[in-house]
Amino acid sequence: MTSDLEKPAKPKGRWQRPLALVAIFAAMLIGFGVSWAAGNFQQIEYWRYREVAKYDHNRSDFTQGLLVHEGILYEGTGQFGQSKLQRVDLATGRVLNSVSLNKQYFGEGIAIANGELFQLTWKNRIAFVYDPETLRLTRTVRYAGEGWGLTFDGESLIMSDGSATLRFYDPKEFNVQRRVTVHDGKRTIDDLNELEYIQGEVWANIWHQDNIVRIDPKTGRVKGYVDLGGLKPLSVRLNREAVYNGIAWDEVNRKLYVTGKNWPNLFEIQVTE
C-alpha cells in the first residue's frame, strides 16, 4: 500500500487536456466579455473614448440633465436654492436664457418631447413643462417616486429613479406605459442617473462610476459599457460629488457631449473600441 503522498501520478493525457480546454474556454469568455443570463450566453462590449474638443462649463452648475436641440445646449441643474434650467450657446458657453426653480425644488433630468421641455425634480414628485425656446412654464405633471434622469425615444419619455428600473411615460398624459429592469446577466445595475437616447439605445450615467452603460430599452439588457476613466478634470477629482453626469447627443451633427457635476469643462468625445 502507498500513502496519499506516495500515490502514483495520474496519467497526464487523461487530466491535463480537459483542464487545458477549460482554461482556454474561460479565457475566451473573459476576452470577449461574455455574460451568462437566463441560460444563454450574451456578449457584453466595452468601449473607450477619444476627446475631440473641450468647452468651458460653469463650475457652479450641479449638472442633472443635458441635451442638444437645434444646435443649442440645454442644461438642468440641481441643489436646493440653486436649481435652474438654461439654454446655452455651445461654442461660447454664453447663457442665452434661463429660469430658476423655487428653493423648495431640487432640479433633475430634462428632455424635449413633442415640442415640450420637461424638467424633473428629485423628491417633489413633480415635473415642470416649458416652451423650449422661451422657457415659459406651460404646465406641470406629477409622478410617483424620485426623479433622476430623463430622455425621449421618439414615443415615450424614459425616466430613471436611482434604482435599476427605467419607467416609460406617455408625454401627453404622463402615465406609466411600462417598466424594464436594467441587468447585466443576472446582476441588476442600480444607481442609474442621467439618460440619453442614442440610435436605439438608452445611455446612462451610473452614480459614482466612470462608466456609461448602454442599454437595450426593449429588454433592459446591458449591451456594453463606455469607460470614461481619466476624463474627469484634475481640479475636481478630489470632490467626491463631482461625478460624471450629463450625456448629450446631437443627432443632426452626430456629436456626443459629456460633463459632470460642478465640472469646469464640457467635452465632445468619440467612442472607440
C-alpha positions as CSV (number, residue, x, y, z in Angstrom):
1,M,0.0,0.0,0.0
2,T,1.1,3.6,-0.5
3,S,0.2,6.7,1.5
4,D,-1.7,9.6,-0.1
5,L,1.6,11.5,-0.7
6,E,3.0,8.4,-2.4
7,K,0.1,7.7,-4.7
8,P,1.2,7.4,-8.3
9,A,0.6,10.4,-10.5
10,K,-2.4,10.2,-12.7
11,P,-1.8,9.8,-16.4
12,K,-1.2,13.3,-17.9
13,G,-3.3,12.7,-21.0
14,R,-6.5,12.0,-19.0
15,W,-6.5,15.0,-16.8
16,Q,-4.4,17.9,-18.2
17,R,-6.2,18.0,-21.6
18,P,-9.7,18.7,-20.1
19,L,-8.2,21.2,-17.7
20,A,-6.4,23.0,-20.5
21,L,-9.6,23.1,-22.6
22,V,-11.5,24.6,-19.6
23,A,-8.8,27.3,-19.1
24,I,-8.9,28.2,-22.8
25,F,-12.7,28.4,-22.8
26,A,-12.6,30.6,-19.7
27,A,-10.1,32.9,-21.3
28,M,-12.3,33.2,-24.3
29,L,-15.3,34.2,-22.2
30,I,-13.2,36.9,-20.4
31,G,-11.7,38.2,-23.6
32,F,-14.9,38.5,-25.4
33,G,-16.8,39.9,-22.5
34,V,-19.5,37.2,-22.3
35,S,-22.1,37.1,-19.6
36,W,-24.3,34.2,-18.6
37,A,-28.0,35.0,-18.2
38,A,-31.2,33.1,-18.4
39,G,-29.4,30.1,-19.8
40,N,-27.9,32.0,-22.7
41,F,-24.5,33.5,-23.5
42,Q,-24.6,37.2,-24.1
43,Q,-21.7,39.3,-25.4
44,I,-21.0,42.5,-23.4
45,E,-18.9,45.0,-25.3
46,Y,-16.5,47.6,-23.9
47,W,-15.6,50.9,-25.4
48,R,-13.1,53.7,-24.7
49,Y,-13.3,57.3,-25.7
50,R,-11.3,59.9,-27.7
51,E,-11.5,63.5,-26.7
52,V,-12.4,65.7,-29.7
53,A,-13.0,69.1,-28.2
54,K,-13.3,70.9,-24.8
55,Y,-15.6,73.7,-23.9
56,D,-15.9,75.9,-20.8
57,H,-18.6,74.9,-18.3
58,N,-19.7,76.9,-15.3
59,R,-18.3,75.1,-12.2
60,S,-21.2,76.3,-10.1
61,D,-23.6,74.2,-12.2
62,F,-24.6,70.9,-10.5
63,T,-25.5,69.2,-13.8
64,Q,-28.5,66.9,-13.6
65,G,-29.8,67.0,-17.2
66,L,-28.2,67.7,-20.5
67,L,-29.3,67.7,-24.2
68,V,-28.7,69.3,-27.5
69,H,-31.7,70.6,-29.5
70,E,-31.4,72.6,-32.8
71,G,-27.8,73.4,-32.0
72,I,-28.5,74.8,-28.5
73,L,-27.3,73.1,-25.4
74,Y,-29.9,72.7,-22.7
75,E,-28.9,72.1,-19.1
76,G,-30.8,71.4,-15.9
77,T,-29.1,71.8,-12.6
78,G,-29.7,70.7,-9.1
79,Q,-29.3,71.6,-5.4
80,F,-31.9,73.3,-3.2
81,G,-31.9,77.0,-3.8
82,Q,-29.6,76.7,-6.9
83,S,-31.7,74.6,-9.3
84,K,-32.3,76.1,-12.8
85,L,-32.9,75.4,-16.4
86,Q,-30.9,77.1,-19.1
87,R,-30.2,77.4,-22.8
88,V,-26.5,77.8,-23.6
89,D,-24.6,78.7,-26.7
90,L,-22.4,75.7,-27.1
91,A,-19.4,77.4,-28.8
92,T,-19.1,80.2,-26.3
93,G,-20.7,79.0,-23.1
94,R,-22.9,82.1,-23.0
95,V,-26.3,81.6,-21.3
96,L,-29.0,82.6,-23.8
97,N,-31.8,82.5,-21.2
98,S,-32.6,80.7,-18.0
99,V,-35.2,80.1,-15.4
100,S,-34.7,79.3,-11.7
101,L,-36.7,76.9,-9.6
102,N,-38.2,77.8,-6.3
103,K,-35.8,77.0,-3.5
104,Q,-38.0,74.1,-2.4
105,Y,-37.2,72.2,-5.6
106,F,-34.1,70.2,-6.5
107,G,-33.9,70.0,-10.3
108,E,-33.1,66.8,-12.1
109,G,-33.2,65.3,-15.6
110,I,-34.5,67.1,-18.7
111,A,-35.9,66.0,-22.1
112,I,-37.7,67.5,-25.1
113,A,-40.7,65.6,-26.3
114,N,-43.3,66.7,-28.9
115,G,-42.3,70.3,-28.7
116,E,-42.3,70.5,-24.9
117,L,-39.3,70.7,-22.5
118,F,-39.7,68.6,-19.3
119,Q,-37.7,69.0,-16.1
120,L,-37.9,66.5,-13.3
121,T,-37.5,67.2,-9.6
122,W,-35.8,64.9,-7.1
123,K,-38.3,64.2,-4.3
124,N,-41.1,66.6,-5.0
125,R,-42.8,64.2,-7.5
126,I,-43.5,67.0,-9.9
127,A,-42.1,67.8,-13.4
128,F,-42.2,71.3,-14.9
129,V,-43.0,71.6,-18.6
130,Y,-41.8,74.6,-20.6
131,D,-41.7,76.1,-24.0
132,P,-38.3,75.0,-25.3
133,E,-37.4,78.4,-26.8
134,T,-38.7,80.9,-24.2
135,L,-38.5,78.6,-21.1
136,R,-42.0,79.8,-20.2
137,L,-43.7,77.4,-17.9
138,T,-46.8,75.9,-19.6
139,R,-47.9,73.1,-17.2
140,T,-46.8,70.7,-14.5
141,V,-47.2,66.9,-14.3
142,R,-46.9,64.5,-11.3
143,Y,-45.3,61.1,-10.9
144,A,-44.6,58.6,-8.1
145,G,-41.2,58.2,-6.5
146,E,-38.0,60.1,-7.2
147,G,-37.0,61.7,-10.4
148,W,-33.3,61.3,-11.6
149,G,-32.7,61.1,-15.4
150,L,-35.0,61.7,-18.3
151,T,-34.8,61.2,-22.1
152,F,-37.1,60.7,-25.1
153,D,-37.1,57.9,-27.6
154,G,-39.5,59.4,-30.1
155,E,-42.6,57.9,-28.5
156,S,-42.1,57.7,-24.7
157,L,-40.3,59.7,-22.1
158,I,-37.9,57.4,-20.2
159,M,-37.2,58.1,-16.5
160,S,-34.6,56.8,-14.0
161,D,-35.1,57.0,-10.3
162,G,-31.7,55.9,-8.9
163,S,-32.6,52.2,-9.0
164,A,-32.2,49.6,-11.8
165,T,-35.7,50.4,-13.2
166,L,-36.5,52.5,-16.2
167,R,-40.1,53.8,-16.5
168,F,-41.7,54.7,-19.8
169,Y,-44.2,57.6,-19.8
170,D,-46.7,58.9,-22.3
171,P,-45.6,62.5,-22.8
172,K,-49.1,63.9,-23.1
173,E,-50.8,62.4,-20.0
174,F,-47.6,61.4,-18.2
175,N,-49.0,57.9,-17.4
176,V,-46.6,55.0,-16.9
177,Q,-46.7,52.7,-20.0
178,R,-44.2,50.1,-18.9
179,R,-41.1,49.3,-16.9
180,V,-37.8,47.5,-17.5
181,T,-35.1,46.4,-15.1
182,V,-31.6,47.1,-16.3
183,H,-29.4,44.0,-16.0
184,D,-26.0,42.7,-17.0
185,G,-26.6,39.0,-17.0
186,K,-28.3,38.2,-13.6
187,R,-26.8,41.3,-12.0
188,T,-29.1,44.4,-11.9
189,I,-27.5,47.8,-12.5
190,D,-28.6,50.2,-9.8
191,D,-28.0,54.0,-9.4
192,L,-28.9,54.8,-13.0
193,N,-28.7,58.6,-13.3
194,E,-28.7,60.9,-16.3
195,L,-30.0,59.4,-19.5
196,E,-29.7,59.9,-23.3
197,Y,-31.4,58.1,-26.1
198,I,-28.8,57.4,-28.8
199,Q,-29.6,55.4,-32.0
200,G,-31.9,52.9,-30.5
201,E,-30.1,52.6,-27.1
202,V,-30.5,54.3,-23.7
203,W,-27.2,55.5,-22.4
204,A,-27.0,56.1,-18.7
205,N,-24.5,57.6,-16.2
206,I,-24.1,55.4,-13.1
207,W,-23.9,57.4,-9.9
208,H,-20.3,57.5,-8.6
209,Q,-18.9,55.4,-11.5
210,D,-16.8,56.4,-14.5
211,N,-18.8,54.2,-16.9
212,I,-21.7,54.9,-19.2
213,V,-23.9,51.9,-19.6
214,R,-25.6,51.2,-22.9
215,I,-29.0,49.6,-22.6
216,D,-31.5,47.8,-24.8
217,P,-34.7,49.8,-24.0
218,K,-36.9,46.9,-25.0
219,T,-35.5,44.4,-22.5
220,G,-33.3,46.3,-20.1
221,R,-30.3,44.2,-21.1
222,V,-26.9,45.8,-20.9
223,K,-25.3,45.9,-24.3
224,G,-22.0,47.3,-23.1
225,Y,-20.1,50.0,-21.2
226,V,-18.2,53.1,-22.2
227,D,-15.2,53.7,-19.9
228,L,-14.7,57.4,-19.3
229,G,-12.0,56.9,-16.8
230,G,-9.4,59.7,-16.9
231,L,-11.8,62.3,-18.4
232,K,-12.7,64.0,-15.1
233,P,-10.8,67.3,-14.8
234,L,-8.0,67.3,-12.3
235,S,-9.4,70.3,-10.5
236,V,-12.4,68.3,-9.3
237,R,-11.0,64.9,-8.8
238,L,-10.9,65.2,-5.1
239,N,-14.5,66.3,-4.9
240,R,-16.4,63.0,-4.4
241,E,-19.7,64.5,-5.5
242,A,-18.3,66.0,-8.8
243,V,-19.5,62.8,-10.5
244,Y,-19.9,62.1,-14.2
245,N,-23.4,63.3,-15.0
246,G,-24.5,64.6,-18.4
247,I,-24.8,63.0,-21.8
248,A,-26.0,64.9,-24.8
249,W,-26.3,63.6,-28.3
250,D,-26.5,65.9,-31.3
251,E,-28.5,63.8,-33.7
252,V,-28.1,66.2,-36.6
253,N,-24.3,66.5,-36.4
254,R,-23.6,63.1,-34.9
255,K,-21.7,64.6,-32.0
256,L,-21.6,63.3,-28.4
257,Y,-21.0,65.6,-25.4
258,V,-20.4,64.7,-21.7
259,T,-19.8,66.5,-18.5
260,G,-20.2,66.2,-14.7
261,K,-21.5,67.9,-11.6
262,N,-19.5,71.2,-11.0
263,W,-17.1,70.4,-13.8
264,P,-15.2,73.3,-15.4
265,N,-15.5,71.7,-18.8
266,L,-17.9,70.1,-21.2
267,F,-16.3,67.6,-23.6
268,E,-17.1,66.4,-27.1
269,I,-15.9,62.8,-27.4
270,Q,-15.9,59.9,-29.9
271,V,-16.5,56.4,-28.7
272,T,-13.8,53.9,-29.8
273,E,-13.3,50.2,-29.4
